Amino acid sequence: MTAYLIRRVLQSILVVFISAIATYVLLSFAPGGPMAGLRQITQSGRFQITEEDIARIRASFELDLNLSIRFSRWLIGMPRGPVVIAGNEYFADVAVGCRKPIEAEVLNSRGEYEIKIVGCKETVYLKDLVGRRTSNGILRGDFGLSWRILRDRPVSDLIESRLAKTLQLIGLEVMLSLLIGIPLGIYSAVRQYSKFDYIFTTLAFMGSAMPSFFFGLLLILTFSIIPKGAGLPYIPAGLSESVRDYTIPMIGDVVAGSAKDRILHLILPVTVLTLINVAGWSRFIRASMLDVLRQDYVRTARAKGLREITVIMKHALRNALIPFVTIVVFTIPALFSGAIITESIFAWPGMGRLYILALGDYDYPVAMAIFFILAVLTVFATLLRDILYTIVDPRIRLN
């Protein structure tokens, strides 16, 4: 077991490193970024921007450095400059980028003109990195500074401000999904081909097939917009709390930011996520239980005269939960990433909405931080899944 864990941890480190490289390279070559708007302003001719201004802006975002140097500084915070020994600088003449690139308009394969870097007027050396702003490295918990959303503010502050809301939403949804979905799946399997099973199966298929954005809009229309227009009790939709006090018929006055206000705002997004997950998870449990209930050891347990509840809960359920563990452990990354579509529909200020904002505003430091943390949590969830297998089923041994 110990040798297996050591081997898996080493493999996980390699996977995270490869994921970090892929994420950084893809976002570095993605369209947009801080220079895109500047090029549009320059081409419009309305403002005069000198070559020195462009070089200064590129240097402030470290875009004048080689991709490998930028990645190293983002990942581990190195290199920071030349090594100084006894007052002498070593490796100061190592070139690490291009301060003033030579740009030219070239014709691409689509017949469109685009700007390409064809040379370099002035080179950036290792000694020029001294005094530049740079993070201590994402491996040390320093995710750098935001480009657009909170300009020049630490990305970690932005993530901390959103993470609590996502944990509140996804944590409550996962707990309700487990408490509702597992019993429904078990009961449907035990009562196979009954009226309850047919009704449950139909509703589960509908819940699994219904897109979350359509379901969310339907709930907003049914429980928020129409009742509010008719003067009936309604559920507020949008944001995690109101900005001003309000009154709901038959419920009374609600103080903005109070516990009552936050609970009312949680109802609709939690309902959407819970019903969708209950539909999928309960069907998964039902199929797994049906497979286990047909096994010989279950028939033997019944033949011994054990009570049906004992056969189901002690002999059948434990083995049926083995594949279900895979689904449950991968809710760990979801606790961080949030629900992108649902948070966008309800304007919930969580990590999912932050991810959309980061990509839409070309705030790549925020997006890269989210990607990296998700990669770490996904690898951790995979390792936790293998360990939980041995707890749920002692017959499984990790070598």
LUMNUBA-477229 format. One record per residue (C-alpha): x, y, z; chain. Coordinates in steps of 0.1 Angstrom, whole numbers, padded with zeros to 4 digits. Layout:
% LUMNUBA-477229
[[X,Y,Z],A]
...
This chain:
% LUMNUBA-477229
[[0000,0000,0000],A]
[[0028,0025,0009],A]
[[0047,0017,-0023],A]
[[0015,0021,-0043],A]
[[0008,0055,-0027],A]
[[0044,0068,-0033],A]
[[0042,0057,-0070],A]
[[0008,0073,-0075],A]
[[0019,0106,-0058],A]
[[0049,0107,-0082],A]
[[0026,0101,-0111],A]
[[0002,0127,-0099],A]
[[0030,0153,-0097],A]
[[0040,0145,-0133],A]
[[0004,0148,-0145],A]
[[-0001,0182,-0127],A]
[[0032,0195,-0142],A]
[[0021,0184,-0178],A]
[[-0013,0200,-0172],A]
[[0003,0232,-0161],A]
[[0025,0233,-0192],A]
[[-0005,0226,-0215],A]
[[-0027,0253,-0198],A]
[[0000,0280,-0199],A]
[[0009,0273,-0235],A]
[[-0027,0272,-0247],A]
[[-0037,0304,-0229],A]
[[-0004,0322,-0240],A]
[[-0013,0315,-0277],A]
[[-0050,0323,-0272],A]
[[-0064,0354,-0290],A]
[[-0069,0386,-0269],A]
[[-0048,0396,-0240],A]
[[-0036,0431,-0229],A]
[[-0020,0439,-0263],A]
[[-0051,0432,-0284],A]
[[-0069,0464,-0274],A]
[[-0037,0484,-0277],A]
[[-0033,0472,-0313],A]
[[-0069,0482,-0321],A]
[[-0063,0517,-0307],A]
[[-0031,0520,-0327],A]
[[-0047,0509,-0359],A]
[[-0076,0533,-0354],A]
[[-0053,0563,-0355],A]
[[-0072,0582,-0328],A]
[[-0044,0581,-0303],A]
[[-0006,0583,-0308],A]
[[0012,0555,-0291],A]
[[0050,0554,-0293],A]
[[0072,0523,-0296],A]
[[0084,0530,-0261],A]
[[0049,0529,-0247],A]
[[0043,0495,-0263],A]
[[0076,0482,-0250],A]
[[0067,0494,-0215],A]
[[0033,0478,-0215],A]
[[0048,0445,-0228],A]
[[0074,0446,-0200],A]
[[0047,0453,-0174],A]
[[0029,0421,-0183],A]
[[0062,0402,-0190],A]
[[0052,0396,-0226],A]
[[0087,0405,-0237],A]
[[0101,0374,-0221],A]
[[0105,0340,-0237],A]
[[0076,0316,-0231],A]
[[0097,0292,-0211],A]
[[0110,0320,-0189],A]
[[0075,0333,-0183],A]
[[0063,0298,-0174],A]
[[0091,0293,-0150],A]
[[0084,0326,-0132],A]
[[0047,0318,-0131],A]
[[0052,0283,-0117],A]
[[0081,0286,-0093],A]
[[0089,0324,-0093],A]
[[0123,0319,-0109],A]
[[0145,0332,-0124],A]
[[0145,0366,-0107],A]
[[0178,0378,-0121],A]
[[0216,0370,-0122],A]
[[0234,0354,-0093],A]
[[0256,0380,-0074],A]
[[0287,0366,-0057],A]
[[0312,0390,-0041],A]
[[0297,0419,-0060],A]
[[0300,0402,-0094],A]
[[0270,0393,-0115],A]
[[0270,0359,-0131],A]
[[0249,0348,-0161],A]
[[0238,0384,-0165],A]
[[0244,0382,-0202],A]
[[0219,0354,-0207],A]
[[0191,0365,-0231],A]
[[0156,0358,-0219],A]
[[0134,0377,-0243],A]
[[0127,0405,-0267],A]
[[0121,0440,-0253],A]
[[0112,0457,-0286],A]
[[0099,0432,-0312],A]
[[0098,0440,-0348],A]
[[0062,0435,-0360],A]
[[0050,0432,-0395],A]
[[0016,0426,-0412],A]
[[0015,0393,-0430],A]
[[-0012,0376,-0450],A]
[[-0025,0344,-0433],A]
[[-0042,0314,-0449],A]
[[-0076,0330,-0448],A]
[[-0065,0360,-0467],A]
[[-0065,0383,-0437],A]
[[-0037,0405,-0425],A]
[[-0024,0399,-0390],A]
[[0006,0411,-0369],A]
[[0036,0388,-0366],A]
[[0068,0393,-0348],A]
[[0096,0390,-0373],A]
[[0126,0402,-0353],A]
[[0139,0420,-0323],A]
[[0154,0454,-0319],A]
[[0164,0452,-0283],A]
[[0170,0420,-0262],A]
[[0160,0414,-0226],A]
[[0188,0399,-0205],A]
[[0187,0381,-0172],A]
[[0200,0412,-0154],A]
[[0169,0431,-0166],A]
[[0146,0409,-0145],A]
[[0158,0425,-0113],A]
[[0132,0448,-0099],A]
[[0104,0435,-0121],A]
[[0071,0425,-0105],A]
[[0067,0387,-0104],A]
[[0050,0362,-0082],A]
[[0067,0338,-0059],A]
[[0054,0310,-0080],A]
[[0020,0293,-0081],A]
[[0035,0263,-0063],A]
[[0040,0286,-0033],A]
[[0005,0298,-0034],A]
[[0012,0331,-0052],A]
[[-0010,0333,-0083],A]
[[0003,0366,-0095],A]
[[-0018,0397,-0102],A]
[[-0050,0401,-0121],A]
[[-0049,0418,-0155],A]
[[-0085,0430,-0159],A]
[[-0111,0420,-0133],A]
[[-0092,0435,-0103],A]
[[-0063,0451,-0120],A]
[[-0030,0447,-0102],A]
[[-0047,0430,-0073],A]
[[-0036,0395,-0062],A]
[[-0054,0367,-0079],A]
[[-0056,0349,-0046],A]
[[-0077,0377,-0031],A]
[[-0101,0373,-0060],A]
[[-0104,0336,-0056],A]
[[-0109,0339,-0018],A]
[[-0138,0363,-0023],A]
[[-0156,0339,-0046],A]
[[-0147,0305,-0031],A]
[[-0170,0308,-0001],A]
[[-0200,0314,-0022],A]
[[-0192,0284,-0044],A]
[[-0186,0261,-0014],A]
[[-0220,0273,0000],A]
[[-0238,0265,-0032],A]
[[-0222,0233,-0043],A]
[[-0217,0219,-0008],A]
[[-0255,0222,0000],A]
[[-0264,0208,-0034],A]
[[-0241,0178,-0030],A]
[[-0254,0170,0005],A]
[[-0290,0172,-0007],A]
[[-0283,0151,-0038],A]
[[-0268,0123,-0017],A]
[[-0295,0124,0009],A]
[[-0322,0122,-0018],A]
[[-0306,0104,-0047],A]
[[-0292,0073,-0029],A]
[[-0325,0063,-0011],A]
[[-0345,0069,-0043],A]
[[-0321,0047,-0063],A]
[[-0322,0019,-0037],A]
[[-0360,0019,-0034],A]
[[-0364,0020,-0071],A]
[[-0341,-0010,-0076],A]
[[-0358,-0030,-0048],A]
[[-0393,-0022,-0062],A]
[[-0383,-0029,-0098],A]
[[-0411,-0027,-0124],A]
[[-0435,-0012,-0098],A]
[[-0455,0019,-0104],A]
[[-0431,0039,-0084],A]
[[-0402,0026,-0104],A]
[[-0419,0035,-0137],A]
[[-0427,0070,-0125],A]
[[-0393,0075,-0110],A]
[[-0375,0063,-0141],A]
[[-0396,0087,-0163],A]
[[-0388,0117,-0141],A]
[[-0352,0107,-0138],A]
[[-0348,0105,-0176],A]
[[-0365,0139,-0180],A]
[[-0342,0155,-0153],A]
[[-0311,0140,-0169],A]
[[-0321,0152,-0204],A]
[[-0331,0187,-0194],A]
[[-0303,0213,-0199],A]
[[-0295,0232,-0167],A]
[[-0298,0266,-0185],A]
[[-0334,0258,-0196],A]
[[-0343,0244,-0162],A]
[[-0329,0275,-0145],A]
[[-0348,0299,-0168],A]
[[-0380,0278,-0163],A]
[[-0377,0281,-0125],A]
[[-0370,0318,-0127],A]
[[-0401,0324,-0148],A]
[[-0423,0301,-0127],A]
[[-0413,0311,-0092],A]
[[-0399,0346,-0096],A]
[[-0411,0366,-0125],A]
[[-0448,0355,-0129],A]
[[-0456,0354,-0092],A]
[[-0440,0388,-0086],A]
[[-0459,0404,-0114],A]
[[-0492,0389,-0101],A]
[[-0485,0401,-0065],A]
[[-0480,0366,-0052],A]
[[-0452,0352,-0030],A]
[[-0421,0348,-0051],A]
[[-0385,0337,-0047],A]
[[-0358,0362,-0056],A]
[[-0335,0352,-0085],A]
[[-0301,0366,-0091],A]
[[-0270,0373,-0069],A]
[[-0264,0357,-0035],A]
[[-0281,0385,-0016],A]
[[-0301,0416,-0023],A]
[[-0286,0451,-0023],A]
[[-0316,0467,-0006],A]
[[-0345,0456,0017],A]
[[-0377,0443,0001],A]
[[-0410,0428,0009],A]
[[-0425,0395,-0002],A]
[[-0463,0390,0001],A]
[[-0472,0365,0029],A]
[[-0436,0363,0039],A]
[[-0430,0399,0050],A]
[[-0401,0422,0051],A]
[[-0367,0409,0042],A]
[[-0335,0427,0053],A]
[[-0308,0427,0026],A]
[[-0279,0406,0036],A]
[[-0297,0388,0064],A]
[[-0298,0350,0068],A]
[[-0334,0350,0055],A]
[[-0323,0369,0024],A]
[[-0294,0346,0017],A]
[[-0315,0315,0021],A]
[[-0342,0328,-0003],A]
[[-0315,0335,-0029],A]
[[-0301,0299,-0025],A]
[[-0334,0282,-0032],A]
[[-0335,0284,-0070],A]
[[-0299,0276,-0079],A]
[[-0297,0248,-0053],A]
[[-0330,0233,-0067],A]
[[-0317,0233,-0102],A]
[[-0284,0216,-0094],A]
[[-0300,0192,-0069],A]
[[-0327,0179,-0092],A]
[[-0303,0174,-0121],A]
[[-0278,0155,-0099],A]
[[-0305,0135,-0081],A]
[[-0318,0123,-0115],A]
[[-0284,0111,-0126],A]
[[-0271,0098,-0093],A]
[[-0302,0079,-0084],A]
[[-0303,0062,-0118],A]
[[-0267,0052,-0113],A]
[[-0274,0037,-0079],A]
[[-0305,0019,-0093],A]
[[-0285,0002,-0120],A]
[[-0257,-0007,-0097],A]
[[-0281,-0021,-0071],A]
[[-0299,-0042,-0097],A]
[[-0267,-0058,-0108],A]
[[-0257,-0066,-0072],A]
[[-0291,-0080,-0062],A]
[[-0288,-0107,-0088],A]
[[-0255,-0120,-0073],A]
[[-0253,-0154,-0057],A]
[[-0242,-0141,-0023],A]
[[-0273,-0120,-0020],A]
[[-0295,-0150,-0027],A]
[[-0274,-0169,-0001],A]
[[-0280,-0142,0025],A]
[[-0318,-0144,0019],A]
[[-0317,-0182,0021],A]
[[-0301,-0179,0055],A]
[[-0332,-0161,0067],A]
[[-0317,-0126,0071],A]
[[-0342,-0097,0071],A]
[[-0346,-0080,0038],A]
[[-0334,-0047,0052],A]
[[-0302,-0064,0064],A]
[[-0296,-0080,0030],A]
[[-0301,-0047,0012],A]
[[-0281,-0024,0035],A]
[[-0253,-0047,0046],A]
[[-0247,-0071,0017],A]
[[-0260,-0053,-0014],A]
[[-0255,-0016,-0008],A]
[[-0219,-0017,0002],A]
[[-0209,-0035,-0030],A]
[[-0232,-0013,-0051],A]
[[-0215,0018,-0038],A]
[[-0181,0008,-0053],A]
[[-0187,0024,-0087],A]
[[-0206,0052,-0071],A]
[[-0175,0063,-0052],A]
[[-0160,0074,-0085],A]
[[-0188,0099,-0091],A]
[[-0188,0112,-0055],A]
[[-0151,0119,-0052],A]
[[-0151,0140,-0084],A]
[[-0175,0164,-0066],A]
[[-0143,0177,-0049],A]
[[-0131,0196,-0080],A]
[[-0167,0208,-0084],A]
[[-0166,0223,-0049],A]
[[-0139,0246,-0062],A]
[[-0149,0252,-0098],A]
[[-0186,0257,-0091],A]
[[-0214,0253,-0117],A]
[[-0205,0275,-0146],A]
[[-0239,0276,-0164],A]
[[-0261,0278,-0133],A]
[[-0240,0305,-0117],A]
[[-0241,0325,-0149],A]
[[-0279,0322,-0151],A]
[[-0285,0332,-0115],A]
[[-0256,0357,-0115],A]
[[-0242,0338,-0085],A]
[[-0209,0354,-0075],A]
[[-0190,0321,-0074],A]
[[-0160,0304,-0090],A]
[[-0179,0293,-0121],A]
[[-0189,0329,-0129],A]
[[-0154,0341,-0121],A]
[[-0141,0316,-0147],A]
[[-0164,0330,-0174],A]
[[-0154,0365,-0165],A]
[[-0117,0357,-0166],A]
[[-0120,0342,-0201],A]
[[-0143,0369,-0214],A]
[[-0120,0397,-0201],A]
[[-0088,0379,-0212],A]
[[-0077,0379,-0176],A]
[[-0054,0349,-0181],A]
[[-0037,0349,-0147],A]
[[-0070,0343,-0131],A]
[[-0080,0316,-0156],A]
[[-0046,0298,-0153],A]
[[-0049,0298,-0115],A]
[[-0083,0282,-0117],A]
[[-0071,0256,-0142],A]
[[-0041,0247,-0121],A]
[[-0061,0243,-0089],A]
[[-0086,0222,-0107],A]
[[-0059,0199,-0121],A]
[[-0045,0194,-0086],A]
[[-0079,0187,-0071],A]
[[-0088,0163,-0099],A]
[[-0056,0143,-0094],A]
[[-0062,0143,-0057],A]
[[-0098,0130,-0062],A]
[[-0085,0102,-0084],A]
[[-0060,0091,-0057],A]
[[-0087,0094,-0030],A]
[[-0110,0072,-0052],A]
[[-0085,0044,-0052],A]
[[-0081,0046,-0015],A]
[[-0118,0046,-0008],A]
[[-0122,0015,-0029],A]
[[-0103,-0005,-0004],A]
[[-0125,0009,0024],A]
[[-0158,0001,0007],A]
[[-0146,-0033,-0005],A]
[[-0118,-0049,0016],A]
[[-0113,-0075,-0011],A]
[[-0096,-0048,-0032],A]
[[-0059,-0045,-0025],A]
[[-0036,-0019,-0039],A]
[[-0001,-0031,-0049],A]
